Amino acid sequence: MYAWIFRHLPGPLWARILICLVLAAAVVLLLMEFVFPWVSTVSPWTESTVGAG
């Protein structure tokens, strides 16, 4: 899958590498800002019992 994406990006090698880095940073940003906070609100594993004694 990653090779398919890399082959279909426009430009020379250095531009494709730069585009891949920007895409990876965008994915990480979206995960950190929207997906992970939403998952933490709906997951049942946020309640901790360590030290509750």
N, C-alpha and C positions, 0 to 999 in steps of 0.2 A: 504494500500500500504506500509506504513512504517513497519507494523508488518511483511508483507511478506518479505521485504528486511532484516529485523532483523533476521527472522528465517532462511534465506538462507546464512547468513554470517558464515564463519567457526570459530571454536575456542570456548573457554569458554566465559562466560558472560563478564568478564572484557575486553577480546580482542574484542568482538563484540561492546562493548560500545566505545572502543578506535577507532575502524574502523569507526563507525558511526560519531564520532567527526571529524575524519580526512576527511571523505567524505563531511560532512557539511561545513567544512572550505574550502575544494576545490571548492565546489559549490559557496560559497560566494566570494572567490577569482576570480573565472571565471566571475561571474556576475559583480563585481566591475572593473575588468580589461578590459573586452571585450564587454559584453552585454550592460551595462549602458552607456558607452561612445558612442557606436554605436547608441543607441536609442536617445541619446540627439542630435546627428547630424541630424537625420531624423524626429524628432518630430517637429510639428509646434508650440509647446508651449514654445519654448526657448526665444521668443521675449517678453520682458517685457515692459509694458507701465506705470508702477508705477513710479511716480516722473518725468515723461516727460512732463513738462508743462510750 
